[in-house]
Every structure is written in structure tokens, then in C-alpha cells.
Amino acid sequence: MEYSKTNEPALQDNRDVHKIMELLTPLSVRIDSLERSLSTIDAFIKKLPAMLAITTDIADEFYRNAAASGIDIEERLKKSASLLVQLTDPKKIDALSHFMNTLDTMTPLLKQFEKVPDILAMIVDSLDELCKGTERSGIDFERIMRQGKDAVAQLNELIKSDGLKALMNSGILNPKSVNIVAQAGCVLAECKEDRPKKMGIVGLIKAFGNGDIQCALGFLINFCKRFGRLLKDKEL
């Protein structure tokens, strides 16, 4: 078969048509997709007025219910806007950031509080075991508690009594008086250590010559004189 130069233009045209078809096919697909998207948008736009009407009705119903309940929506919106302005203040933001950083540092300490219930449970168990141990030892813990309660009540009555007030004002708790009583107590303890000797009138007369005895008798006579004067004043 001989090659004919007259067929070259026809072949070139076919190749050009084929290339054009290859380019137009994706474009056609994209056009179809765009048409479907536009159809969806168009359907949404057609439904938009009805949706806005429903939304408006819902908002109106909410506003009426709030007003019927005594809630001023506009006033709350104003306060919310004012609060938003305050919260976005740089100083407030810095303070809030500092507070959040402080919370981060306190997290380990706050975790320790989670152990408090366990610690309290251990203390309660220990006290319960102590009570059981005292009961096994023959100690009536409940009786001790009742007696302690009665003692506290009696002590409270004593504190409120006029007798205690008179005792406090009597001077018997004066440091000098307490010192004398303490010295007398020491002397009594020492006397108990010594074995007492029999003494008659002659021995008593000889004892009066002792300087220590004379000092003690002088103190006793001075006490008797002052105490007798006090008794006379009370009788008057």
C-alpha cells in the first residue's frame, strides 16, 4: 500500500479532536459537580426564609418566657458585655494568669488533702482499738468518760460559785501566803522523819529558851493577835 500525502490533514484533525475531547471531559465533570452544588445552595436559599422565621419565633418565645419570669434579657446582655470588657482588660488577664500559675504550684499541696479521709479513718480505727484494749484490761472507758463529764460539770459549778470568788479575793493565794504554807509543809515532812521525844513541863520550859522556838512562838502570837482582831471586826 502506498502512503498518500493527501491523508495527513485528516489524521491531524482527528488527533486534535481527540485531545480536545480529553480536555473537555474533566471540565464537563466539574461543571456537573458545580451544577449539583448550586442546586443544593439554591434549595437551601429557598428554605432559608422559613428557617429564619422558625428561629425568630423560637427567640421571641424565649424572650417572652424570660420576661414573664422577671428576667430582663437586655439588661443581662449589657452586664455580660460589661463583664466581657472587664475580663479582657490586660490587668485582669495578668492577674488571672498569675492566679492560674499559683494553682499549678499548689497542685501538690491539694493532692495531700486527698489523703485526709484515709488519715482520719486510721485515727478512728486506732481509737477504737484503744477502747477495746482498755476494756480487755478491765478499764471501763465509758465509766471514766461519764465521771470525767461529771467532774467537768462540778468544776464548772465551782468556777461559777461565790465561794471560789471569795477564795480568790481572800489573799490565801497571795505568793507570800503560798510561800508560808509551802514552808510549813516542808517542816511537817521533816518532823515526820524525826522520831518524836517525850517532853514534860521542865522540857517545855527549857525549849522556850531556844531561839528558833521563840521566833515561831512570836509568829504564832502575832497571827493570833491579828486573827482575833479580825474576828472582833466580823462580830461588830
Buried (B, 14 or more C-beta within 10 A) or exposed (E): EEEEEEEEEEEEEEEEEEEEEEEEEEEEEEEEEEEEEEEEEEEEEEEEEEEEEEEEEEEEEEEEEEEEEEEEEEEEEEEEEEEEEEEEEEEEEEEEEEEEEEEEEEEEEEEEEEEEEEEEEEEEEEEEEEBEEBEEEEEEBEEEEEEEEEEEEEEEEEEEEEEEEEEEEEEEEEEEEEEEEEEEEEEEEEEEEEEEEEEEEEEEEEEEEEEEEEEEEEEEEEEEEEEEEEEEEEEE
